[in-house]
Amino acid sequence: MKYTQSALDKLEAIVEEAGYVIRYERGTFQSGYCILELKKVVVLNKFLPTEGRINTMFDLIPQLEINKELLSDESKKTYSKLIVKQTEESN
């Protein structure tokens, strides 16, 4: 996946379609993000450039509880590719 705003929009769509709210805020984030599980809120460091935001979303999405049935067809494809890539990298 290329580091473009379009790629970031696709990753954000996965999270939002799964019922999470994405907020870009300032703060001291060790990993670039914070997950508020009970409220389904994801807070990302607003000072990250596009490439950093995409890499943070790559790390973040596999940790979230995502029901694939809630995702649009395009988001399902992107999500599946992301999970396959994560699996390949961990092996």
Biopython code that builds the backbone (N, CA, C, O; Angstrom):
import numpy as np
from Bio.PDB.StructureBuilder import StructureBuilder

atoms = [
    (1, "MET", "N", (0.850, -1.181, 0.000)),
    (1, "MET", "CA", (0.000, 0.000, 0.000)),
    (1, "MET", "C", (0.893, 1.241, 0.000)),
    (1, "MET", "O", (1.867, 1.320, 0.748)),
    (2, "LYS", "N", (0.550, 2.191, -0.838)),
    (2, "LYS", "CA", (1.320, 3.424, -0.928)),
    (2, "LYS", "C", (0.932, 4.355, 0.211)),
    (2, "LYS", "O", (-0.166, 4.275, 0.762)),
    (3, "TYR", "N", (1.861, 5.237, 0.544)),
    (3, "TYR", "CA", (1.641, 6.181, 1.637)),
    (3, "TYR", "C", (0.984, 7.452, 1.109)),
    (3, "TYR", "O", (1.623, 8.497, 0.988)),
    (4, "THR", "N", (-0.309, 7.341, 0.796)),
    (4, "THR", "CA", (-1.060, 8.479, 0.269)),
    (4, "THR", "C", (-2.267, 8.750, 1.166)),
    (4, "THR", "O", (-2.643, 7.923, 1.998)),
    (5, "GLN", "N", (-2.854, 9.908, 0.979)),
    (5, "GLN", "CA", (-4.059, 10.247, 1.743)),
    (5, "GLN", "C", (-5.185, 9.276, 1.421)),
    (5, "GLN", "O", (-5.992, 8.947, 2.290)),
    (6, "SER", "N", (-5.241, 8.819, 0.179)),
    (6, "SER", "CA", (-6.262, 7.857, -0.218)),
    (6, "SER", "C", (-6.121, 6.542, 0.556)),
    (6, "SER", "O", (-7.117, 5.963, 0.989)),
    (7, "ALA", "N", (-4.893, 6.080, 0.724)),
    (7, "ALA", "CA", (-4.642, 4.853, 1.490)),
    (7, "ALA", "C", (-5.049, 5.046, 2.946)),
    (7, "ALA", "O", (-5.648, 4.160, 3.555)),
    (8, "LEU", "N", (-4.720, 6.209, 3.498)),
    (8, "LEU", "CA", (-5.104, 6.503, 4.874)),
    (8, "LEU", "C", (-6.621, 6.530, 5.007)),
    (8, "LEU", "O", (-7.165, 6.023, 5.988)),
    (9, "ASP", "N", (-7.309, 7.116, 4.033)),
    (9, "ASP", "CA", (-8.779, 7.177, 4.056)),
    (9, "ASP", "C", (-9.383, 5.773, 4.082)),
    (9, "ASP", "O", (-10.366, 5.531, 4.783)),
    (10, "LYS", "N", (-8.793, 4.842, 3.313)),
    (10, "LYS", "CA", (-9.288, 3.464, 3.290)),
    (10, "LYS", "C", (-9.126, 2.802, 4.657)),
    (10, "LYS", "O", (-10.026, 2.098, 5.116)),
    (11, "LEU", "N", (-7.994, 3.022, 5.301)),
    (11, "LEU", "CA", (-7.761, 2.433, 6.621)),
    (11, "LEU", "C", (-8.693, 3.050, 7.661)),
    (11, "LEU", "O", (-9.228, 2.347, 8.519)),
    (12, "GLU", "N", (-8.882, 4.348, 7.583)),
    (12, "GLU", "CA", (-9.806, 5.017, 8.502)),
    (12, "GLU", "C", (-11.230, 4.506, 8.303)),
    (12, "GLU", "O", (-11.977, 4.368, 9.272)),
    (13, "ALA", "N", (-11.609, 4.228, 7.069)),
    (13, "ALA", "CA", (-12.957, 3.724, 6.779)),
    (13, "ALA", "C", (-13.193, 2.385, 7.464)),
    (13, "ALA", "O", (-14.286, 2.137, 7.974)),
    (14, "ILE", "N", (-12.186, 1.521, 7.481)),
    (14, "ILE", "CA", (-12.321, 0.221, 8.154)),
    (14, "ILE", "C", (-12.665, 0.436, 9.623)),
    (14, "ILE", "O", (-13.600, -0.170, 10.148)),
    (15, "VAL", "N", (-11.908, 1.295, 10.273)),
    (15, "VAL", "CA", (-12.101, 1.548, 11.707)),
    (15, "VAL", "C", (-13.467, 2.174, 11.962)),
    (15, "VAL", "O", (-14.180, 1.769, 12.881)),
    (16, "GLU", "N", (-13.825, 3.148, 11.158)),
    (16, "GLU", "CA", (-15.107, 3.833, 11.355)),
    (16, "GLU", "C", (-16.300, 2.922, 11.069)),
    (16, "GLU", "O", (-17.297, 2.965, 11.790)),
    (17, "GLU", "N", (-16.205, 2.098, 10.022)),
    (17, "GLU", "CA", (-17.300, 1.182, 9.698)),
    (17, "GLU", "C", (-17.459, 0.105, 10.777)),
    (17, "GLU", "O", (-18.539, -0.464, 10.934)),
    (18, "ALA", "N", (-16.400, -0.168, 11.505)),
    (18, "ALA", "CA", (-16.465, -1.139, 12.597)),
    (18, "ALA", "C", (-17.070, -0.521, 13.861)),
    (18, "ALA", "O", (-17.214, -1.198, 14.879)),
    (19, "GLY", "N", (-17.420, 0.754, 13.792)),
    (19, "GLY", "CA", (-18.107, 1.396, 14.913)),
    (19, "GLY", "C", (-17.209, 2.215, 15.818)),
    (19, "GLY", "O", (-17.655, 2.676, 16.869)),
    (20, "TYR", "N", (-15.956, 2.408, 15.437)),
    (20, "TYR", "CA", (-15.040, 3.213, 16.238)),
    (20, "TYR", "C", (-15.043, 4.661, 15.762)),
    (20, "TYR", "O", (-15.314, 4.941, 14.595)),
    (21, "VAL", "N", (-14.744, 5.558, 16.663)),
    (21, "VAL", "CA", (-14.589, 6.970, 16.344)),
    (21, "VAL", "C", (-13.093, 7.255, 16.344)),
    (21, "VAL", "O", (-12.387, 6.895, 17.286)),
    (22, "ILE", "N", (-12.614, 7.899, 15.293)),
    (22, "ILE", "CA", (-11.201, 8.265, 15.206)),
    (22, "ILE", "C", (-11.074, 9.746, 15.523)),
    (22, "ILE", "O", (-11.761, 10.589, 14.947)),
    (23, "ARG", "N", (-10.179, 10.035, 16.451)),
    (23, "ARG", "CA", (-9.899, 11.431, 16.793)),
    (23, "ARG", "C", (-8.404, 11.662, 16.682)),
    (23, "ARG", "O", (-7.608, 10.823, 17.105)),
    (24, "TYR", "N", (-8.029, 12.778, 16.125)),
    (24, "TYR", "CA", (-6.626, 13.179, 16.068)),
    (24, "TYR", "C", (-6.426, 14.258, 17.119)),
    (24, "TYR", "O", (-7.003, 15.342, 17.035)),
    (25, "GLU", "N", (-5.607, 13.949, 18.104)),
    (25, "GLU", "CA", (-5.373, 14.850, 19.234)),
    (25, "GLU", "C", (-3.880, 14.940, 19.512)),
    (25, "GLU", "O", (-3.093, 14.121, 19.036)),
    (26, "ARG", "N", (-3.509, 15.936, 20.282)),
    (26, "ARG", "CA", (-2.124, 15.985, 20.724)),
    (26, "ARG", "C", (-2.022, 15.334, 22.084)),
    (26, "ARG", "O", (-2.992, 15.252, 22.837)),
    (27, "GLY", "N", (-0.834, 14.881, 22.373)),
    (27, "GLY", "CA", (-0.603, 14.207, 23.641)),
    (27, "GLY", "C", (0.700, 13.446, 23.574)),
    (27, "GLY", "O", (1.393, 13.463, 22.556)),
    (28, "THR", "N", (1.027, 12.782, 24.656)),
    (28, "THR", "CA", (2.259, 11.994, 24.681)),
    (28, "THR", "C", (1.892, 10.542, 24.442)),
    (28, "THR", "O", (1.554, 9.810, 25.372)),
    (29, "PHE", "N", (1.963, 10.140, 23.198)),
    (29, "PHE", "CA", (1.610, 8.790, 22.796)),
    (29, "PHE", "C", (2.901, 8.015, 22.566)),
    (29, "PHE", "O", (3.703, 8.385, 21.709)),
    (30, "GLN", "N", (3.105, 6.950, 23.322)),
    (30, "GLN", "CA", (4.286, 6.125, 23.134)),
    (30, "GLN", "C", (4.275, 5.474, 21.760)),
    (30, "GLN", "O", (5.302, 5.423, 21.084)),
    (31, "SER", "N", (3.117, 4.976, 21.346)),
    (31, "SER", "CA", (3.030, 4.226, 20.099)),
    (31, "SER", "C", (2.321, 4.999, 18.987)),
    (31, "SER", "O", (2.148, 4.466, 17.891)),
    (32, "GLY", "N", (1.915, 6.220, 19.241)),
    (32, "GLY", "CA", (1.227, 7.008, 18.231)),
    (32, "GLY", "C", (-0.283, 6.929, 18.310)),
    (32, "GLY", "O", (-0.986, 7.617, 17.570)),
    (33, "TYR", "N", (-0.795, 6.074, 19.223)),
    (33, "TYR", "CA", (-2.246, 5.964, 19.347)),
    (33, "TYR", "C", (-2.642, 5.513, 20.749)),
    (33, "TYR", "O", (-1.812, 5.064, 21.538)),
    (34, "CYS", "N", (-3.927, 5.647, 21.030)),
    (34, "CYS", "CA", (-4.504, 5.197, 22.282)),
    (34, "CYS", "C", (-5.898, 4.669, 21.951)),
    (34, "CYS", "O", (-6.635, 5.288, 21.184)),
    (35, "ILE", "N", (-6.255, 3.525, 22.532)),
    (35, "ILE", "CA", (-7.568, 2.934, 22.276)),
    (35, "ILE", "C", (-8.391, 3.004, 23.557)),
    (35, "ILE", "O", (-7.954, 2.527, 24.604)),
    (36, "LEU", "N", (-9.562, 3.588, 23.477)),
    (36, "LEU", "CA", (-10.498, 3.588, 24.592)),
    (36, "LEU", "C", (-11.545, 2.533, 24.258)),
    (36, "LEU", "O", (-12.554, 2.826, 23.616)),
    (37, "GLU", "N", (-11.294, 1.294, 24.702)),
    (37, "GLU", "CA", (-12.084, 0.131, 24.296)),
    (37, "GLU", "C", (-13.580, 0.285, 24.562)),
    (37, "GLU", "O", (-14.388, 0.065, 23.660)),
    (38, "LEU", "N", (-13.959, 0.656, 25.773)),
    (38, "LEU", "CA", (-15.374, 0.676, 26.123)),
    (38, "LEU", "C", (-16.161, 1.714, 25.338)),
    (38, "LEU", "O", (-17.351, 1.536, 25.080)),
    (39, "LYS", "N", (-15.497, 2.795, 24.959)),
    (39, "LYS", "CA", (-16.190, 3.849, 24.219)),
    (39, "LYS", "C", (-15.969, 3.740, 22.714)),
    (39, "LYS", "O", (-16.518, 4.533, 21.948)),
    (40, "LYS", "N", (-15.173, 2.769, 22.288)),
    (40, "LYS", "CA", (-14.852, 2.571, 20.873)),
    (40, "LYS", "C", (-14.312, 3.857, 20.250)),
    (40, "LYS", "O", (-14.767, 4.299, 19.195)),
    (41, "VAL", "N", (-13.338, 4.437, 20.929)),
    (41, "VAL", "CA", (-12.681, 5.645, 20.453)),
    (41, "VAL", "C", (-11.202, 5.335, 20.262)),
    (41, "VAL", "O", (-10.561, 4.741, 21.128)),
    (42, "VAL", "N", (-10.678, 5.742, 19.126)),
    (42, "VAL", "CA", (-9.254, 5.612, 18.832)),
    (42, "VAL", "C", (-8.696, 7.020, 18.724)),
    (42, "VAL", "O", (-9.175, 7.828, 17.928)),
    (43, "VAL", "N", (-7.681, 7.310, 19.530)),
    (43, "VAL", "CA", (-7.059, 8.629, 19.511)),
    (43, "VAL", "C", (-5.668, 8.480, 18.911)),
    (43, "VAL", "O", (-4.835, 7.733, 19.422)),
    (44, "LEU", "N", (-5.431, 9.197, 17.826)),
    (44, "LEU", "CA", (-4.139, 9.155, 17.143)),
    (44, "LEU", "C", (-3.410, 10.483, 17.334)),
    (44, "LEU", "O", (-4.033, 11.533, 17.490)),
    (45, "ASN", "N", (-2.094, 10.417, 17.319)),
    (45, "ASN", "CA", (-1.269, 11.609, 17.443)),
    (45, "ASN", "C", (-1.449, 12.482, 16.205)),
    (45, "ASN", "O", (-1.126, 12.062, 15.094)),
    (46, "LYS", "N", (-1.960, 13.683, 16.395)),
    (46, "LYS", "CA", (-2.271, 14.547, 15.257)),
    (46, "LYS", "C", (-1.032, 15.113, 14.585)),
    (46, "LYS", "O", (-1.131, 15.668, 13.490)),
    (47, "PHE", "N", (0.125, 14.989, 15.206)),
    (47, "PHE", "CA", (1.349, 15.525, 14.629)),
    (47, "PHE", "C", (2.063, 14.530, 13.721)),
    (47, "PHE", "O", (3.096, 14.862, 13.140)),
    (48, "LEU", "N", (1.534, 13.321, 13.591)),
    (48, "LEU", "CA", (2.146, 12.342, 12.692)),
    (48, "LEU", "C", (1.890, 12.738, 11.238)),
    (48, "LEU", "O", (0.792, 13.181, 10.901)),
    (49, "PRO", "N", (2.897, 12.581, 10.378)),
    (49, "PRO", "CA", (2.656, 12.808, 8.947)),
    (49, "PRO", "C", (1.825, 11.649, 8.388)),
    (49, "PRO", "O", (1.569, 10.674, 9.095)),
    (50, "THR", "N", (1.410, 11.748, 7.144)),
    (50, "THR", "CA", (0.561, 10.720, 6.524)),
    (50, "THR", "C", (1.193, 9.341, 6.632)),
    (50, "THR", "O", (0.508, 8.380, 6.981)),
    (51, "GLU", "N", (2.485, 9.223, 6.340)),
    (51, "GLU", "CA", (3.162, 7.926, 6.417)),
    (51, "GLU", "C", (3.104, 7.355, 7.836)),
    (51, "GLU", "O", (2.865, 6.161, 8.012)),
    (52, "GLY", "N", (3.318, 8.187, 8.830)),
    (52, "GLY", "CA", (3.242, 7.751, 10.219)),
    (52, "GLY", "C", (1.837, 7.333, 10.617)),
    (52, "GLY", "O", (1.658, 6.376, 11.369)),
    (53, "ARG", "N", (0.838, 8.052, 10.111)),
    (53, "ARG", "CA", (-0.556, 7.700, 10.408)),
    (53, "ARG", "C", (-0.911, 6.346, 9.807)),
    (53, "ARG", "O", (-1.591, 5.538, 10.439)),
    (54, "ILE", "N", (-0.446, 6.099, 8.575)),
    (54, "ILE", "CA", (-0.720, 4.817, 7.924)),
    (54, "ILE", "C", (-0.045, 3.679, 8.680)),
    (54, "ILE", "O", (-0.667, 2.647, 8.933)),
    (55, "ASN", "N", (1.219, 3.861, 9.042)),
    (55, "ASN", "CA", (1.923, 2.825, 9.804)),
    (55, "ASN", "C", (1.257, 2.571, 11.152)),
    (55, "ASN", "O", (1.193, 1.430, 11.610)),
    (56, "THR", "N", (0.767, 3.621, 11.780)),
    (56, "THR", "CA", (0.065, 3.471, 13.053)),
    (56, "THR", "C", (-1.231, 2.694, 12.858)),
    (56, "THR", "O", (-1.576, 1.849, 13.684)),
    (57, "MET", "N", (-1.943, 2.969, 11.786)),
    (57, "MET", "CA", (-3.185, 2.242, 11.504)),
    (57, "MET", "C", (-2.896, 0.767, 11.218)),
    (57, "MET", "O", (-3.672, -0.104, 11.612)),
    (58, "PHE", "N", (-1.769, 0.478, 10.526)),
    (58, "PHE", "CA", (-1.365, -0.911, 10.280)),
    (58, "PHE", "C", (-1.193, -1.656, 11.605)),
    (58, "PHE", "O", (-1.605, -2.808, 11.738)),
    (59, "ASP", "N", (-0.583, -0.989, 12.576)),
    (59, "ASP", "CA", (-0.364, -1.607, 13.889)),
    (59, "ASP", "C", (-1.655, -1.723, 14.682)),
    (59, "ASP", "O", (-1.863, -2.686, 15.421)),
    (60, "LEU", "N", (-2.501, -0.750, 14.521)),
    (60, "LEU", "CA", (-3.711, -0.625, 15.327)),
    (60, "LEU", "C", (-4.843, -1.561, 14.908)),
    (60, "LEU", "O", (-5.445, -2.215, 15.760)),
    (61, "ILE", "N", (-5.136, -1.634, 13.640)),
    (61, "ILE", "CA", (-6.321, -2.351, 13.148)),
    (61, "ILE", "C", (-6.383, -3.805, 13.605)),
    (61, "ILE", "O", (-7.456, -4.245, 14.018)),
    (62, "PRO", "N", (-5.291, -4.582, 13.555)),
    (62, "PRO", "CA", (-5.390, -5.972, 14.018)),
    (62, "PRO", "C", (-5.743, -6.114, 15.506)),
    (62, "PRO", "O", (-6.201, -7.172, 15.936)),
    (63, "GLN", "N", (-5.534, -5.062, 16.280)),
    (63, "GLN", "CA", (-5.848, -5.109, 17.712)),
    (63, "GLN", "C", (-7.312, -4.830, 18.022)),
    (63, "GLN", "O", (-7.785, -5.128, 19.119)),
    (64, "LEU", "N", (-8.019, -4.267, 17.071)),
    (64, "LEU", "CA", (-9.417, -3.908, 17.290)),
    (64, "LEU", "C", (-10.341, -5.084, 17.020)),
    (64, "LEU", "O", (-10.027, -5.972, 16.228)),
    (65, "GLU", "N", (-11.476, -5.076, 17.687)),
    (65, "GLU", "CA", (-12.504, -6.081, 17.430)),
    (65, "GLU", "C", (-13.335, -5.584, 16.252)),
    (65, "GLU", "O", (-14.171, -4.692, 16.394)),
    (66, "ILE", "N", (-13.086, -6.181, 15.085)),
    (66, "ILE", "CA", (-13.754, -5.734, 13.878)),
    (66, "ILE", "C", (-14.624, -6.854, 13.329)),
    (66, "ILE", "O", (-14.141, -7.944, 13.023)),
    (67, "ASN", "N", (-15.914, -6.566, 13.211)),
    (67, "ASN", "CA", (-16.865, -7.497, 12.620)),
    (67, "ASN", "C", (-16.875, -7.237, 11.118)),
    (67, "ASN", "O", (-17.354, -6.197, 10.666)),
    (68, "LYS", "N", (-16.345, -8.186, 10.346)),
    (68, "LYS", "CA", (-16.243, -7.991, 8.899)),
    (68, "LYS", "C", (-17.602, -7.789, 8.236)),
    (68, "LYS", "O", (-17.678, -7.209, 7.153)),
    (69, "GLU", "N", (-18.667, -8.255, 8.864)),
    (69, "GLU", "CA", (-20.009, -8.103, 8.287)),
    (69, "GLU", "C", (-20.435, -6.633, 8.232)),
    (69, "GLU", "O", (-21.282, -6.266, 7.418)),
    (70, "LEU", "N", (-19.863, -5.803, 9.080)),
    (70, "LEU", "CA", (-20.212, -4.382, 9.110)),
    (70, "LEU", "C", (-19.482, -3.578, 8.038)),
    (70, "LEU", "O", (-19.831, -2.426, 7.782)),
    (71, "LEU", "N", (-18.475, -4.175, 7.415)),
    (71, "LEU", "CA", (-17.633, -3.452, 6.475)),
    (71, "LEU", "C", (-18.205, -3.473, 5.061)),
    (71, "LEU", "O", (-18.858, -4.433, 4.653)),
    (72, "SER", "N", (-17.946, -2.393, 4.323)),
    (72, "SER", "CA", (-18.308, -2.345, 2.912)),
    (72, "SER", "C", (-17.403, -3.309, 2.150)),
    (72, "SER", "O", (-16.398, -3.774, 2.689)),
    (73, "ASP", "N", (-17.750, -3.608, 0.918)),
    (73, "ASP", "CA", (-16.947, -4.536, 0.119)),
    (73, "ASP", "C", (-15.510, -4.059, -0.032)),
    (73, "ASP", "O", (-14.575, -4.850, 0.093)),
    (74, "GLU", "N", (-15.329, -2.772, -0.301)),
    (74, "GLU", "CA", (-13.976, -2.230, -0.463)),
    (74, "GLU", "C", (-13.190, -2.337, 0.844)),
    (74, "GLU", "O", (-12.009, -2.684, 0.835)),
    (75, "SER", "N", (-13.845, -2.040, 1.964)),
    (75, "SER", "CA", (-13.169, -2.129, 3.256)),
    (75, "SER", "C", (-12.832, -3.574, 3.612)),
    (75, "SER", "O", (-11.795, -3.836, 4.222)),
    (76, "LYS", "N", (-13.701, -4.514, 3.235)),
    (76, "LYS", "CA", (-13.413, -5.931, 3.471)),
    (76, "LYS", "C", (-12.154, -6.359, 2.740)),
    (76, "LYS", "O", (-11.324, -7.080, 3.294)),
    (77, "LYS", "N", (-12.007, -5.913, 1.482)),
    (77, "LYS", "CA", (-10.818, -6.254, 0.694)),
    (77, "LYS", "C", (-9.563, -5.676, 1.335)),
    (77, "LYS", "O", (-8.553, -6.365, 1.478)),
    (78, "THR", "N", (-9.635, -4.415, 1.714)),
    (78, "THR", "CA", (-8.483, -3.759, 2.334)),
    (78, "THR", "C", (-8.133, -4.429, 3.658)),
    (78, "THR", "O", (-6.959, -4.659, 3.950)),
    (79, "TYR", "N", (-9.149, -4.742, 4.455)),
    (79, "TYR", "CA", (-8.942, -5.393, 5.747)),
    (79, "TYR", "C", (-8.296, -6.765, 5.556)),
    (79, "TYR", "O", (-7.355, -7.110, 6.271)),
    (80, "SER", "N", (-8.791, -7.545, 4.601)),
    (80, "SER", "CA", (-8.230, -8.877, 4.348)),
    (80, "SER", "C", (-6.770, -8.785, 3.931)),
    (80, "SER", "O", (-5.945, -9.567, 4.402)),
    (81, "LYS", "N", (-6.441, -7.847, 3.060)),
    (81, "LYS", "CA", (-5.049, -7.650, 2.633)),
    (81, "LYS", "C", (-4.166, -7.276, 3.819)),
    (81, "LYS", "O", (-3.041, -7.757, 3.951)),
    (82, "LEU", "N", (-4.688, -6.422, 4.665)),
    (82, "LEU", "CA", (-3.929, -5.976, 5.840)),
    (82, "LEU", "C", (-3.639, -7.140, 6.783)),
    (82, "LEU", "O", (-2.518, -7.286, 7.271)),
    (83, "ILE", "N", (-4.646, -7.962, 7.036)),
    (83, "ILE", "CA", (-4.477, -9.101, 7.942)),
    (83, "ILE", "C", (-3.504, -10.117, 7.346)),
    (83, "ILE", "O", (-2.671, -10.671, 8.063)),
    (84, "VAL", "N", (-3.604, -10.366, 6.043)),
    (84, "VAL", "CA", (-2.666, -11.303, 5.385)),
    (84, "VAL", "C", (-1.250, -10.774, 5.502)),
    (84, "VAL", "O", (-0.326, -11.530, 5.801)),
    (85, "LYS", "N", (-1.072, -9.471, 5.268)),
    (85, "LYS", "CA", (0.266, -8.883, 5.350)),
    (85, "LYS", "C", (0.815, -8.986, 6.773)),
    (85, "LYS", "O", (1.988, -9.306, 6.966)),
    (86, "GLN", "N", (-0.034, -8.715, 7.768)),
    (86, "GLN", "CA", (0.390, -8.810, 9.167)),
    (86, "GLN", "C", (0.804, -10.242, 9.500)),
    (86, "GLN", "O", (1.794, -10.459, 10.199)),
    (87, "THR", "N", (0.045, -11.218, 8.997)),
    (87, "THR", "CA", (0.345, -12.637, 9.252)),
    (87, "THR", "C", (1.676, -13.020, 8.616)),
    (87, "THR", "O", (2.480, -13.722, 9.229)),
    (88, "GLU", "N", (1.910, -12.560, 7.391)),
    (88, "GLU", "CA", (3.156, -12.867, 6.693)),
    (88, "GLU", "C", (4.350, -12.266, 7.422)),
    (88, "GLU", "O", (5.399, -12.903, 7.524)),
    (89, "GLU", "N", (4.200, -11.054, 7.926)),
    (89, "GLU", "CA", (5.297, -10.397, 8.613)),
    (89, "GLU", "C", (5.620, -11.053, 9.948)),
    (89, "GLU", "O", (6.774, -11.052, 10.376)),
    (90, "SER", "N", (4.622, -11.607, 10.602)),
    (90, "SER", "CA", (4.860, -12.252, 11.902)),
    (90, "SER", "C", (5.456, -13.642, 11.752)),
    (90, "SER", "O", (5.969, -14.200, 12.722)),
    (91, "ASN", "N", (5.397, -14.205, 10.559)),
    (91, "ASN", "CA", (5.975, -15.536, 10.315)),
    (91, "ASN", "C", (7.392, -15.447, 9.830)),
    (91, "ASN", "O", (8.023, -16.474, 9.578)),
]
sb = StructureBuilder()
sb.init_structure("model")
sb.init_model(0)
sb.init_chain("A")
sb.init_seg("    ")
for serial, (resi, resn, name, xyz) in enumerate(atoms, 1):
    if name == "N":
        sb.init_residue(resn, " ", resi, " ")
    sb.init_atom(name, np.array(xyz, "f"), 0.0, 1.0, " ", f" {name:<3s}", serial, name[0])
structure = sb.get_structure()
